[in-house]
């Protein structure tokens, strides 16, 4: 960690408490001049730090811009060595994560951006990533020994963790359209794409990538008619001044770690099902080239969707070949 990162962690731990320059220098084992430089770096990054001569420094307000130090603050021990990269704009955070998985096979990382030029969702579809305020990130980690068939479960893990984070930190209610779409106020505000990186020699999963795109705030006036019918934002057209994406990311990562550690017990599934969109609703869906219809009943112990057809049979749905039009959930 840099002196700036260490100072930020110390000031956040002692929020609204005044620390003298010498106290900080002693705790960080650096010079008073290094402390002063780090304070100025934090101020330039948007932190409001009051300094009183011969008294010390006080953190009054953290920046709401994406910041690695804030994300790391009080992050679960599971992510102790988490590599964090923040970008203004990228083609796709999944692309960066895939390269990282190749270059650093034993390390976890998260790649974050506010804009994507080539964001994508399931089945190769494009994910709209051009809002005034978006949050797009990909988490990459090495799973414990799991069969390839269990990897899709991490889509449900990620959805549950993100819904938990949003509902914990905001007054918004979120629903999950099976299997990977997040809805608020009847519109799609986010999507999740889970991918596995496999070792060609051993055929084992070497890394799991969980990509998440969130529409925070903005207008879809310039988007296509199809997008305008379905897409919405978490906060409307304007981002609340007190919303901090760093806190949201940290809350998501900590909850994800809880679900990951308890993966065999699948404690995420009851939470996921409690937020499942369309239970009791008559829907149509496409499986391969066939259009089917029925009533959503819930999910089973593997996270597969249960749909009761008109003849009374219950279909168990899973796999990328199944598609539900979002328009019927608006």
Backbone bond lengths (Angstrom), bond angles and torsions (degrees), N, CA, C in turn:
res aa  C-N    CA-C-N  psi(-1)  N-CA   C-N-CA  omega(-1)  CA-C   N-CA-C  phi
1 X - - - 1.474 - - 1.523 110.11 -
2 X 1.322 116.19 144.48 1.455 121.35 176.18 1.525 109.75 -77.33
3 X 1.345 116.47 166.73 1.469 120.60 176.31 1.527 109.60 -60.70
4 X 1.327 116.93 -36.98 1.467 121.26 177.97 1.525 110.57 -60.75
5 X 1.326 117.08 -45.58 1.464 120.50 -179.70 1.528 111.12 -65.93
6 X 1.329 116.82 -41.99 1.461 120.44 179.91 1.522 111.03 -65.79
7 X 1.333 116.11 -39.54 1.466 119.64 178.42 1.521 110.67 -65.18
8 X 1.325 116.55 -42.81 1.461 119.28 179.33 1.529 110.61 -60.83
9 X 1.330 117.13 -44.95 1.464 120.22 178.94 1.526 110.83 -59.04
10 X 1.324 116.69 -41.01 1.464 120.74 179.98 1.521 111.46 -67.07
11 X 1.330 117.06 -44.83 1.464 120.52 -179.60 1.527 111.68 -66.29
12 X 1.330 117.28 -36.22 1.461 119.73 178.90 1.526 111.31 -70.27
13 X 1.321 116.75 -34.13 1.463 120.13 175.62 1.530 110.74 -65.57
14 X 1.333 115.86 -33.73 1.468 121.91 -177.74 1.533 110.48 -109.04
15 X 1.344 116.76 39.20 1.460 121.77 -175.10 1.529 111.16 -52.49
16 X 1.352 116.23 131.32 1.466 124.18 -179.91 1.532 112.57 68.05
17 X 1.329 116.75 11.22 1.470 120.74 174.49 1.517 108.47 -108.05
18 X 1.336 116.33 135.27 1.460 121.05 -178.50 1.519 110.20 -83.83
19 X 1.331 115.59 128.63 1.459 122.28 176.80 1.520 108.58 -120.18
20 X 1.323 116.53 131.90 1.459 119.39 178.96 1.520 109.99 -71.57
21 X 1.319 115.07 157.96 1.453 119.95 178.18 1.518 111.59 -60.09
22 X 1.335 116.58 -36.48 1.456 119.38 179.99 1.522 111.43 -70.74
23 X 1.345 116.51 -37.78 1.471 119.27 176.09 1.530 110.71 -59.54
24 X 1.326 115.03 -45.63 1.464 119.41 -179.44 1.519 110.60 -64.23
25 X 1.345 116.50 -44.56 1.465 120.72 -179.70 1.526 111.12 -59.47
26 X 1.341 116.05 -40.87 1.467 119.67 -180.00 1.528 111.28 -67.09
27 X 1.343 116.67 -42.26 1.469 120.24 -178.50 1.520 111.73 -66.66
28 X 1.338 115.96 -36.64 1.463 119.82 -176.68 1.527 112.51 -93.94
29 X 1.349 115.39 -6.86 1.463 120.57 -179.55 1.522 112.05 58.67
30 X 1.335 114.63 47.37 1.463 121.76 178.05 1.528 108.42 -134.08
31 X 1.324 116.45 176.30 1.462 121.04 179.62 1.528 111.00 -81.93
32 X 1.345 115.86 162.06 1.467 120.33 176.19 1.518 110.25 -61.47
33 X 1.330 117.22 -35.10 1.457 121.07 -179.92 1.527 110.83 -66.41
34 X 1.347 117.14 -36.94 1.465 120.91 177.18 1.520 110.62 -65.75
35 X 1.335 116.65 -35.66 1.462 120.88 177.00 1.515 109.76 -64.51
36 X 1.319 116.94 -46.24 1.470 121.20 -179.63 1.529 110.47 -59.58
37 X 1.332 117.12 -45.13 1.469 120.70 179.70 1.529 111.05 -61.70
38 X 1.342 116.64 -41.05 1.463 120.04 -179.68 1.524 110.85 -66.86
39 X 1.330 117.40 -37.43 1.470 120.82 176.88 1.522 110.10 -61.31
40 X 1.322 116.72 -44.10 1.460 120.40 179.93 1.529 111.38 -64.93
41 X 1.325 116.82 -36.93 1.466 119.85 177.39 1.526 110.85 -63.74
42 X 1.317 116.37 -40.83 1.463 119.91 178.51 1.525 110.74 -66.77
43 X 1.295 117.51 -39.96 1.473 120.47 178.20 1.525 110.46 -62.66
44 X 1.324 116.76 -41.95 1.463 120.17 178.68 1.525 111.06 -64.44
45 X 1.333 116.67 -26.59 1.468 121.17 178.94 1.524 112.23 -83.37
46 X 1.340 117.32 -2.97 1.456 120.35 175.45 1.518 115.98 109.83
47 X 1.322 117.61 1.04 1.463 120.25 178.47 1.529 109.86 -79.49
48 X 1.322 115.28 137.93 1.461 120.50 177.30 1.521 108.01 -96.17
49 X 1.330 115.28 106.72 1.458 122.00 -178.03 1.520 108.44 -121.44
50 X 1.313 115.99 119.85 1.461 121.22 178.53 1.522 108.96 -87.83
51 X 1.329 115.92 136.33 1.464 120.04 175.82 1.524 108.79 -125.21
52 X 1.309 115.74 129.95 1.467 122.23 178.32 1.523 107.65 -117.63
53 X 1.340 117.89 121.77 1.466 120.58 -179.54 1.527 112.13 -51.31
54 X 1.325 115.44 135.24 1.470 124.64 178.32 1.537 112.97 62.54
55 X 1.351 117.02 9.71 1.469 120.70 176.15 1.528 110.32 -117.09
56 X 1.341 117.26 -59.31 1.445 119.30 176.73 1.510 114.47 144.57
57 X 1.326 116.04 -161.16 1.457 123.50 -174.08 1.529 110.39 -115.13
58 X 1.350 115.28 143.94 1.451 121.54 178.27 1.524 109.34 -135.46
59 X 1.333 116.90 127.40 1.463 120.73 175.46 1.520 108.30 -83.49
60 X 1.330 116.54 118.21 1.460 120.84 -179.61 1.522 112.87 -100.17
61 X 1.319 116.61 -33.98 1.463 118.97 -178.45 1.518 110.46 -153.83
62 X 1.337 115.20 133.38 1.457 120.49 177.48 1.522 109.67 -86.23
63 X 1.296 116.36 153.55 1.458 120.74 176.74 1.529 109.87 -71.27
64 X 1.307 115.99 149.38 1.470 120.41 174.96 1.526 111.09 -96.67
65 X 1.343 116.67 3.71 1.458 119.65 173.17 1.525 108.70 -75.54
66 X 1.325 116.25 152.98 1.459 119.91 179.06 1.524 109.91 -58.14
67 X 1.333 115.55 131.33 1.453 119.76 -173.46 1.527 109.42 -149.17
68 X 1.314 115.95 125.32 1.462 121.28 -176.84 1.529 111.96 -60.78
69 X 1.337 116.97 -41.34 1.454 120.18 -178.16 1.514 113.02 -61.28
70 X 1.338 116.60 -40.13 1.464 119.24 178.15 1.521 111.84 -67.66
71 X 1.317 116.96 -39.80 1.462 119.88 179.52 1.528 110.04 -62.45
72 X 1.317 116.20 -38.76 1.461 120.79 -178.28 1.520 112.62 -72.70
73 X 1.328 118.42 -23.11 1.459 121.37 -175.66 1.528 111.27 -63.76
74 X 1.338 116.00 122.37 1.466 123.19 -180.00 1.528 112.14 59.56
75 X 1.324 116.53 30.61 1.457 121.21 175.66 1.528 108.79 -77.74
76 X 1.320 116.89 143.67 1.465 121.70 -178.10 1.526 111.02 -56.54
77 X 1.341 115.89 147.71 1.463 121.05 -179.06 1.522 112.09 -57.24
78 X 1.323 116.67 -27.28 1.466 120.44 179.00 1.529 111.36 -55.88
79 X 1.340 116.62 -30.07 1.463 121.62 -177.28 1.529 111.66 -101.51
80 X 1.320 118.00 23.75 1.461 120.94 -173.90 1.523 112.59 -55.43
81 X 1.308 117.12 -39.09 1.477 120.91 -178.89 1.528 112.15 -102.93
82 X 1.321 116.89 22.84 1.466 120.30 -177.60 1.524 111.24 -63.61
83 X 1.314 115.07 126.57 1.467 121.13 174.38 1.527 108.46 -84.17
84 X 1.326 117.06 128.33 1.465 121.78 -176.42 1.522 109.16 -121.87
85 X 1.321 116.07 125.29 1.470 121.65 174.59 1.518 109.26 -124.08
86 X 1.333 115.82 135.70 1.463 121.87 179.62 1.522 108.56 -122.42
87 X 1.331 116.43 129.56 1.458 122.33 -179.55 1.525 109.93 -130.42
88 X 1.311 115.96 151.58 1.467 119.36 174.16 1.527 110.12 -72.61
89 X 1.325 116.88 -48.66 1.461 120.98 -176.94 1.522 109.32 -146.87
90 X 1.324 115.70 138.22 1.465 121.57 177.96 1.527 108.33 -139.60
91 X 1.313 116.39 168.37 1.466 118.75 172.82 1.520 108.86 -67.95
92 X 1.334 115.40 -52.88 1.459 121.59 178.61 1.524 108.17 -159.61
93 X 1.322 117.01 131.77 1.466 119.36 177.34 1.525 110.81 -65.64
94 X 1.323 117.83 -26.62 1.463 120.26 176.34 1.524 111.71 -64.34
95 X 1.335 116.42 -34.99 1.462 119.65 178.45 1.528 110.61 -63.87
96 X 1.337 116.52 -43.51 1.464 120.52 178.83 1.522 110.69 -64.07
97 X 1.329 116.24 -41.38 1.459 120.67 -178.40 1.523 111.29 -65.53
98 X 1.331 117.38 -38.87 1.467 120.59 179.33 1.524 111.13 -63.00
99 X 1.326 116.85 -41.78 1.462 119.91 178.98 1.525 110.35 -66.69
100 X 1.329 115.95 -38.37 1.466 120.52 178.14 1.527 110.41 -63.31
101 X 1.324 117.02 -40.14 1.463 120.88 179.32 1.526 111.16 -61.41
102 X 1.330 116.37 -32.57 1.460 120.95 178.23 1.523 110.70 -75.75
103 X 1.346 116.13 -44.51 1.464 120.88 -175.22 1.531 112.81 -77.19
104 X 1.340 117.38 -31.91 1.479 121.61 -177.13 1.523 108.59 -130.42
105 X 1.324 117.35 72.29 1.470 120.45 -169.97 1.526 115.22 -65.23
106 X 1.323 118.07 -18.55 1.467 119.56 -176.21 1.525 112.94 -107.32
107 X 1.318 117.69 11.72 1.459 120.63 -176.57 1.522 110.74 -121.98
108 X 1.331 116.07 146.36 1.465 121.61 174.24 1.518 109.11 -89.26
109 X 1.318 115.87 153.64 1.456 119.91 179.55 1.516 110.71 -153.34
110 X 1.319 115.67 159.43 1.457 120.83 173.79 1.521 107.79 -135.92
111 X 1.322 115.61 131.86 1.456 122.97 -175.95 1.527 107.83 -117.94
112 X 1.336 115.68 122.75 1.460 121.53 -167.97 1.517 109.74 -124.48
113 X 1.335 116.16 141.24 1.458 120.81 177.21 1.533 109.17 -148.69
114 X 1.317 115.45 159.13 1.463 120.76 176.19 1.524 111.69 -99.45
115 X 1.336 117.11 -11.21 1.466 121.07 175.63 1.525 109.31 -146.11
116 X 1.336 115.34 146.52 1.464 122.20 174.15 1.522 108.55 -130.34
117 X 1.308 116.01 138.65 1.472 118.75 177.52 1.518 112.06 -92.77
118 X 1.348 116.77 -20.85 1.463 119.74 -178.47 1.530 110.51 -137.72
119 X 1.330 115.68 46.31 1.460 119.48 176.47 1.518 110.01 -65.61
120 X 1.334 116.37 146.50 1.460 118.97 -178.01 1.525 110.29 -141.04
121 X 1.332 113.84 158.30 1.452 120.58 179.09 1.516 110.27 -120.03
122 X 1.326 115.82 -158.19 1.455 120.53 -179.79 1.530 111.15 -65.07
123 X 1.316 114.70 152.45 1.467 123.53 174.93 1.534 111.41 59.35
124 X 1.353 116.65 28.19 1.451 121.48 175.73 1.506 115.64 76.13
125 X 1.340 117.61 8.15 1.454 120.43 -178.97 1.524 111.15 -72.22
126 X 1.321 116.30 149.49 1.452 121.07 177.09 1.522 109.84 -77.70
127 X 1.346 116.32 139.94 1.457 120.91 175.63 1.518 108.21 -105.32
128 X 1.340 116.93 123.02 1.465 121.69 -177.81 1.528 109.61 -61.96
129 X 1.349 116.49 119.69 1.461 120.50 -173.65 1.529 111.35 -131.97
130 X 1.328 116.98 35.98 1.462 119.85 -173.36 1.526 113.04 -120.30
131 X 1.325 117.70 20.83 1.458 120.79 178.11 1.519 111.23 -70.80
132 X 1.339 115.59 162.00 1.459 119.93 176.19 1.524 110.39 -61.87
133 X 1.342 116.28 -36.49 1.459 119.89 -179.07 1.536 109.43 -134.34
134 X 1.311 114.88 101.72 1.457 120.96 176.55 1.518 109.74 -126.53
135 X 1.297 116.00 162.23 1.464 121.43 176.39 1.522 107.01 -135.49
136 X 1.314 115.88 117.44 1.458 121.83 -175.96 1.522 108.57 -129.01
137 X 1.301 116.91 127.07 1.462 118.34 -178.83 1.523 110.26 -152.15
138 X 1.324 114.53 156.50 1.458 121.59 176.31 1.513 108.88 -129.74
139 X 1.313 114.83 127.41 1.458 122.75 175.53 1.517 108.01 -99.27
140 X 1.326 116.50 130.65 1.454 120.96 177.94 1.527 108.06 -123.92
141 X 1.312 116.24 131.68 1.457 120.25 -179.95 1.519 109.20 -151.19
142 X 1.327 114.78 161.19 1.456 120.32 178.53 1.523 108.42 -95.77
143 X 1.310 118.44 118.48 1.468 120.12 -178.43 1.517 111.36 -76.19
144 X 1.308 115.32 158.35 1.454 118.89 170.39 1.532 107.24 -71.28
145 X 1.310 116.52 171.00 1.469 120.24 -174.27 1.524 111.09 -54.39
146 X 1.314 115.02 105.63 1.462 121.39 179.66 1.520 109.57 -133.54
147 X 1.315 117.40 143.36 1.469 118.78 173.85 1.522 110.22 -68.72
148 X 1.311 116.04 152.43 1.459 121.19 -179.70 1.523 111.41 -56.34
149 X 1.326 117.33 -30.75 1.462 121.03 -178.04 1.522 112.77 -66.69
150 X 1.341 117.98 -19.88 1.459 121.26 -179.92 1.527 112.95 -86.09
151 X 1.316 117.70 -15.76 1.468 120.65 -174.64 1.531 112.88 -60.09
152 X 1.357 120.01 -39.74 1.469 118.58 178.50 1.527 113.68 -58.00
153 X 1.343 117.64 -20.61 1.456 120.42 177.34 1.521 111.62 -59.11
154 X 1.338 116.45 -26.33 1.461 119.11 -177.72 1.530 112.34 -69.98
155 X 1.321 117.18 -16.69 1.462 118.99 170.72 1.515 109.64 -65.25
156 X 1.331 116.93 -42.34 1.458 121.78 178.35 1.521 111.25 -70.14
157 X 1.337 116.45 -38.24 1.470 120.76 176.51 1.525 110.00 -59.68
158 X 1.339 116.11 -47.95 1.457 120.57 -178.39 1.519 111.94 -64.97
159 X 1.337 116.91 -42.33 1.465 120.37 178.86 1.520 110.54 -61.52
160 X 1.319 117.04 -44.48 1.459 121.11 -179.65 1.528 110.73 -63.73
161 X 1.339 116.79 -43.58 1.467 120.63 -179.21 1.522 111.45 -65.33
162 X 1.336 117.09 -39.09 1.463 119.43 -179.16 1.515 111.40 -71.24
163 X 1.327 117.68 -41.56 1.462 120.34 177.26 1.529 109.67 -60.95
164 X 1.326 116.15 -42.61 1.466 120.52 177.97 1.527 110.29 -58.63
165 X 1.332 117.27 -45.35 1.462 121.06 -178.36 1.526 111.27 -63.80
166 X 1.337 116.77 -46.14 1.464 120.09 -178.43 1.520 110.90 -63.85
167 X 1.332 116.72 -46.60 1.457 119.33 -176.86 1.523 112.56 -71.83
168 X 1.330 117.28 -25.15 1.457 120.60 176.35 1.523 111.67 -72.16
169 X 1.331 116.59 -36.40 1.463 121.04 -171.07 1.529 113.76 -101.47
170 X 1.322 118.23 -11.64 1.463 120.96 -178.89 1.529 109.31 -132.87
171 X 1.336 115.31 176.65 1.466 119.97 176.62 1.526 111.25 -97.06
172 X 1.327 117.23 16.17 1.456 121.28 -178.15 1.520 111.30 -86.69
173 X 1.340 115.54 144.18 1.457 121.88 173.73 1.523 108.14 -103.12
174 X 1.318 116.18 129.99 1.462 121.69 -174.68 1.528 110.11 -116.82
175 X 1.326 115.55 140.19 1.459 121.76 174.20 1.526 108.52 -119.02
176 X 1.333 115.69 156.27 1.462 121.49 -179.32 1.517 109.42 -114.62
177 X 1.316 115.79 118.75 1.465 119.21 171.46 1.520 107.91 -86.23
178 X 1.349 115.56 118.98 1.463 119.20 -175.99 1.524 110.29 -54.03
179 X 1.270 121.45 128.87 1.445 121.50 9.19 1.528 111.93 -113.00
180 X 1.338 117.44 -13.35 1.461 117.57 -165.87 1.526 115.35 -138.01
181 X 1.327 119.12 13.78 1.468 121.04 -178.06 1.522 111.07 -109.07
182 X 1.331 116.36 138.66 1.453 122.51 177.86 1.524 109.15 -105.02
183 X 1.337 116.38 132.74 1.454 122.50 -177.35 1.528 110.31 -121.22
184 X 1.331 115.18 144.29 1.465 122.20 172.59 1.517 107.58 -142.98
185 X 1.320 116.96 134.85 1.464 122.08 -179.64 1.529 111.96 52.99
186 X 1.342 115.76 37.47 1.458 120.03 174.88 1.510 115.55 78.03
187 X 1.326 118.63 8.97 1.468 121.03 179.38 1.529 110.12 -129.98
188 X 1.317 115.30 153.71 1.459 120.46 178.71 1.522 109.67 -75.80
189 X 1.342 115.88 123.79 1.470 119.25 -179.24 1.528 111.77 -117.96
190 X 1.330 117.27 -1.01 1.458 118.26 -179.97 1.508 111.98 -167.64
191 X 1.310 114.86 160.93 1.454 121.03 178.13 1.521 110.36 -144.72
192 X 1.325 115.43 157.99 1.461 121.97 -177.01 1.523 108.85 -130.39
193 X 1.326 115.86 136.62 1.456 121.63 177.05 1.516 108.58 -128.39
194 X 1.324 116.73 116.66 1.464 122.32 -179.24 1.528 108.79 -107.71
195 X 1.329 115.37 128.76 1.454 120.55 -179.65 1.525 109.93 -133.40
196 X 1.311 116.51 153.27 1.462 122.00 177.57 1.523 109.51 -114.62
197 X 1.333 115.13 141.36 1.456 121.45 172.08 1.521 106.62 -106.38
198 X 1.315 117.33 122.83 1.464 121.16 -176.42 1.521 111.24 -111.21
199 X 1.315 115.46 148.65 1.453 122.69 175.40 1.529 108.35 -80.49
200 X 1.317 116.86 122.76 1.456 120.68 -175.38 1.528 112.06 -64.52
201 X 1.336 117.29 -30.44 1.454 119.77 -177.65 1.526 112.13 -79.50
202 X 1.330 116.40 -47.46 1.471 120.06 -175.75 1.522 113.11 -92.59
203 X 1.347 116.27 -15.57 1.465 121.90 -176.48 1.537 112.04 62.76
204 X 1.335 116.33 21.14 1.453 121.44 176.69 1.522 110.19 -96.44
205 X 1.333 115.63 155.07 1.459 120.41 178.06 1.526 108.85 -74.73
206 X 1.321 116.43 117.93 1.462 120.55 -179.51 1.517 112.48 -93.93
207 X 1.334 117.45 -21.81 1.463 120.44 178.94 1.518 109.62 -161.55
208 X 1.320 115.34 151.88 1.456 121.94 174.09 1.528 107.72 -118.02
209 X 1.328 115.45 134.12 1.458 121.78 177.56 1.517 108.83 -112.46
210 X 1.313 116.35 127.50 1.453 121.94 176.42 1.529 107.55 -119.39
211 X 1.327 115.91 106.78 1.460 120.98 179.55 1.520 110.25 -99.63
212 X 1.328 116.76 134.24 1.461 121.93 -179.52 1.526 109.43 -131.48
213 X 1.327 115.05 132.38 1.462 120.82 174.09 1.513 109.53 -119.60
214 X 1.330 116.88 129.74 1.459 122.09 -179.79 1.524 110.01 -122.80
215 X 1.333 116.23 131.07 1.463 121.63 172.09 1.529 107.41 -89.32
216 X 1.322 116.94 103.12 1.466 120.07 -176.39 1.521 111.57 -81.26
217 X 1.323 117.17 -55.43 1.464 120.28 -178.13 1.519 109.68 -160.22
218 X 1.332 115.66 153.55 1.453 120.59 178.83 1.518 111.63 139.77
219 X 1.319 114.91 -172.51 1.458 121.27 -176.74 1.522 110.45 -119.15
220 X 1.331 115.29 144.66 1.452 121.33 175.76 1.531 111.63 -102.04
221 X 1.326 116.43 21.85 1.469 121.08 -175.59 1.526 112.16 -58.29
222 X 1.318 117.00 -32.09 1.461 120.35 -177.43 1.530 112.32 -93.87
223 X 1.317 117.02 0.36 1.461 120.59 -178.78 1.528 110.64 -82.85
224 X 1.316 115.88 171.79 1.461 120.72 179.26 1.524 110.03 -69.08
225 X 1.320 115.95 161.38 1.466 120.95 179.05 1.524 110.51 -61.03
226 X 1.318 116.93 -39.10 1.467 120.82 179.00 1.525 110.97 -61.27
227 X 1.332 116.10 -42.77 1.464 120.15 179.57 1.517 111.16 -66.89
228 X 1.331 116.94 -42.00 1.474 120.72 -178.15 1.525 111.48 -63.12
229 X 1.322 117.53 -31.91 1.461 120.37 -179.53 1.518 112.30 -68.34
230 X 1.321 116.77 -30.94 1.465 120.92 -171.19 1.526 112.97 -107.07
231 X 1.323 117.27 -39.83 1.459 121.03 -168.24 1.522 113.09 -82.00
232 X 1.305 115.28 144.17 1.457 122.59 174.36 1.515 109.44 -141.02
233 X 1.326 115.94 -174.92 1.456 120.94 179.28 1.519 110.24 -127.95
234 X 1.300 115.46 160.34 1.459 120.78 -179.73 1.519 111.72 -67.64
235 X 1.342 117.00 -37.72 1.467 120.30 -172.58 1.525 114.40 -119.32
236 X 1.312 119.15 10.87 1.455 119.52 -176.30 1.514 110.30 87.85
237 X 1.320 116.64 -145.76 1.470 119.43 -176.73 1.519 112.63 -89.48
238 X 1.336 118.10 -15.52 1.459 121.13 -175.18 1.513 110.87 -123.31
239 X 1.309 115.95 133.62 1.451 121.62 179.07 1.531 109.67 -79.17
240 X 1.341 118.82 128.50 1.468 120.23 177.98 1.531 110.61 -59.05
241 X 1.320 118.58 138.72 1.469 120.71 -176.48 1.525 113.48 -63.64
242 X 1.327 116.71 -24.33 1.469 119.11 -177.77 1.532 113.52 -95.59
243 X 1.337 117.39 3.27 1.460 119.36 179.55 1.520 109.52 -75.77
244 X 1.325 115.60 130.17 1.462 120.93 -178.33 1.529 109.47 -121.54
245 X 1.328 117.94 107.57 1.476 120.27 -178.49 1.523 112.96 -64.55
246 X 1.341 117.14 -24.63 1.462 119.55 177.91 1.526 110.96 -63.60
247 X 1.324 115.88 -41.63 1.461 120.80 178.89 1.521 110.40 -65.19
248 X 1.340 116.25 -39.97 1.462 120.69 178.65 1.518 110.68 -62.49
249 X 1.324 116.81 -45.51 1.457 120.59 179.93 1.522 111.34 -63.19
250 X 1.333 116.53 -43.01 1.460 119.55 -179.86 1.530 111.18 -64.58
251 X 1.323 116.78 -41.74 1.462 120.97 178.55 1.525 110.16 -63.35
252 X 1.325 117.22 -41.84 1.466 121.05 177.51 1.523 110.65 -61.47
253 X 1.327 116.92 -48.78 1.464 120.61 -176.90 1.531 111.51 -62.12
254 X 1.323 117.10 -40.84 1.460 119.86 -179.97 1.526 111.76 -67.01
255 X 1.344 116.65 -39.95 1.466 119.00 178.20 1.522 111.04 -70.56
256 X 1.324 116.32 -37.11 1.464 120.45 176.81 1.523 109.86 -59.99
257 X 1.330 116.86 -41.53 1.467 120.90 179.39 1.528 110.97 -61.93
258 X 1.329 117.03 -39.51 1.472 120.93 177.92 1.523 110.11 -61.75
259 X 1.329 116.50 -48.12 1.467 120.01 179.88 1.531 111.24 -65.35
260 X 1.327 116.69 -36.92 1.465 120.33 -179.97 1.528 110.78 -64.36
261 X 1.329 116.59 -45.08 1.468 120.43 -178.92 1.527 111.49 -63.49
262 X 1.326 116.29 -30.26 1.469 119.91 -178.32 1.528 111.34 -104.62
263 X 1.322 116.30 25.86 1.464 120.23 -174.90 1.535 112.65 -54.70
264 X 1.341 119.31 -43.41 1.483 117.88 -179.67 1.529 112.82 -61.27
265 X 1.337 117.28 -30.58 1.462 120.35 179.60 1.532 112.49 -83.78
266 X 1.329 116.60 -14.96 1.468 122.77 176.16 1.536 112.10 53.28
267 X 1.342 115.46 49.02 1.461 118.91 -179.81 1.524 111.80 -71.48
268 X 1.327 116.92 -10.78 1.464 119.62 177.69 1.529 112.16 -75.23
269 X 1.326 117.68 -23.17 1.463 120.37 -172.78 1.533 113.52 -64.54
270 X 1.351 120.00 -45.20 1.472 118.05 177.80 1.520 112.34 -60.29
271 X 1.329 116.67 -37.89 1.467 119.80 178.68 1.527 110.21 -66.26
272 X 1.328 115.77 -43.31 1.461 120.43 178.88 1.525 110.05 -59.30
273 X 1.336 116.50 -48.62 1.460 119.76 -176.44 1.524 111.68 -65.46
274 X 1.339 117.24 -32.70 1.470 119.82 179.64 1.522 111.74 -66.99
275 X 1.331 117.13 -17.05 1.470 121.52 178.92 1.522 112.01 -111.21
276 X 1.328 116.72 9.42 1.463 120.49 -176.46 1.525 110.77 -68.31
277 X 1.308 115.63 129.11 1.461 122.57 -178.66 1.536 110.55 -82.54
278 X 1.326 115.95 137.11 1.454 120.38 170.77 1.508 116.47 89.49
279 X 1.329 118.50 10.36 1.473 119.30 178.18 1.536 109.21 -61.97
280 X 1.338 116.10 128.06 1.460 121.01 -176.62 1.515 113.54 86.01
281 X 1.336 116.38 -0.35 1.465 120.73 -177.60 1.528 111.03 -95.52
282 X 1.331 115.26 140.35 1.467 121.63 175.21 1.524 107.66 -80.74
283 X 1.320 117.10 123.36 1.453 121.75 -175.86 1.518 110.70 -134.55
284 X 1.306 114.76 162.88 1.459 120.93 170.51 1.522 108.27 -114.83
285 X 1.308 116.06 152.38 1.461 120.40 177.75 1.523 108.84 -150.34
286 X 1.302 113.92 159.59 1.458 119.81 -179.66 1.519 109.06 -111.19
287 X 1.310 116.28 126.15 1.460 121.98 175.66 1.514 107.79 -119.46
288 X 1.336 113.49 111.34 1.462 120.44 -169.94 1.534 107.91 56.66
289 X 1.300 119.58 -116.10 1.465 120.77 -178.33 1.525 112.63 -106.21
290 X 1.345 116.17 9.85 1.461 120.45 -176.13 1.519 110.92 -106.83
291 X 1.337 117.17 133.96 1.461 122.26 175.59 1.523 108.48 -94.57
292 X 1.334 115.93 125.89 1.465 122.07 -178.51 1.529 108.73 -123.32
293 X 1.341 115.69 168.88 1.464 120.08 -179.71 1.516 109.69 -150.05
294 X 1.332 115.35 154.20 1.454 120.58 177.69 1.513 110.68 173.19
295 X 1.318 116.01 -172.27 1.460 122.84 -177.98 1.529 109.20 -108.09
296 X 1.320 116.24 128.99 1.464 121.07 179.14 1.526 109.46 -70.24
297 X 1.336 116.15 127.25 1.460 120.75 -179.67 1.523 112.77 -107.81
298 X 1.318 117.96 -19.88 1.459 120.50 -178.52 1.507 110.07 141.43
299 X 1.340 115.92 -153.95 1.459 120.88 178.29 1.527 108.79 -128.11
300 X 1.332 116.04 161.10 1.462 119.89 176.62 1.526 110.29 -97.70
301 X 1.329 116.88 -170.98 1.464 121.49 -175.13 1.516 113.14 -68.13
302 X 1.315 117.78 -10.19 1.460 121.73 176.97 1.524 112.74 -104.96
303 X 1.333 116.42 4.17 1.455 119.64 -179.94 1.510 113.64 82.85
304 X 1.330 117.45 7.53 1.468 120.84 178.20 1.530 109.03 -78.94
305 X 1.323 115.39 143.78 1.463 120.72 -177.02 1.519 111.17 -79.18
306 X 1.331 115.54 137.81 1.456 121.98 178.81 1.528 109.31 -106.69
307 X 1.319 116.35 121.77 1.462 122.16 -179.15 1.525 108.87 -127.40
308 X 1.332 116.34 123.76 1.460 121.13 179.68 1.523 109.67 -90.93
309 X 1.332 115.23 120.82 1.459 121.03 179.71 1.533 110.55 -82.06
310 X 1.328 115.25 168.65 1.459 120.78 -176.44 1.520 112.87 -62.35
311 X 1.333 117.08 -25.92 1.465 119.66 179.87 1.526 112.49 -84.17
312 X 1.349 116.53 4.29 1.458 120.77 177.52 1.507 115.13 93.43
313 X 1.312 118.09 -12.39 1.463 120.40 178.49 1.523 109.95 -75.24
314 X 1.318 115.42 149.87 1.462 121.20 179.94 1.520 108.60 -110.47
315 X 1.326 115.84 119.51 1.461 121.28 178.55 1.520 109.81 -88.98
316 X 1.316 116.09 138.72 1.464 122.38 175.46 1.520 107.58 -104.84
317 X 1.326 116.46 112.24 1.461 121.28 -171.08 1.526 111.38 -103.76
318 X 1.299 115.58 133.51 1.459 121.34 173.37 1.519 107.79 -161.04
319 X 1.328 115.96 160.23 1.456 120.08 178.13 1.515 112.95 105.69
320 X 1.327 115.96 158.50 1.460 122.37 -176.83 1.515 113.62 -75.51
321 X 1.339 117.57 -7.49 1.464 119.50 -177.24 1.529 112.01 -86.53
322 X 1.335 117.47 6.32 1.465 121.45 -179.07 1.519 109.29 -108.42
323 X 1.324 115.28 133.20 1.466 119.40 -177.82 1.522 110.41 -137.15
324 X 1.360 115.36 129.30 1.449 122.59 172.70 1.530 108.90 -109.02
325 X 1.286 117.62 125.37 1.467 120.55 175.84 1.522 109.89 -64.86
326 X 1.327 116.84 128.58 1.463 120.21 -179.11 1.532 111.97 -67.81
327 X 1.333 117.52 -23.39 1.459 120.43 -175.60 1.518 112.05 -61.17
328 X 1.343 119.01 -30.38 1.459 120.17 -178.63 1.532 112.01 -76.63
329 X 1.336 117.45 -6.31 1.471 120.54 177.93 1.515 112.62 -104.38
330 X 1.328 117.41 -2.05 1.464 120.56 -177.41 1.524 109.36 -70.44
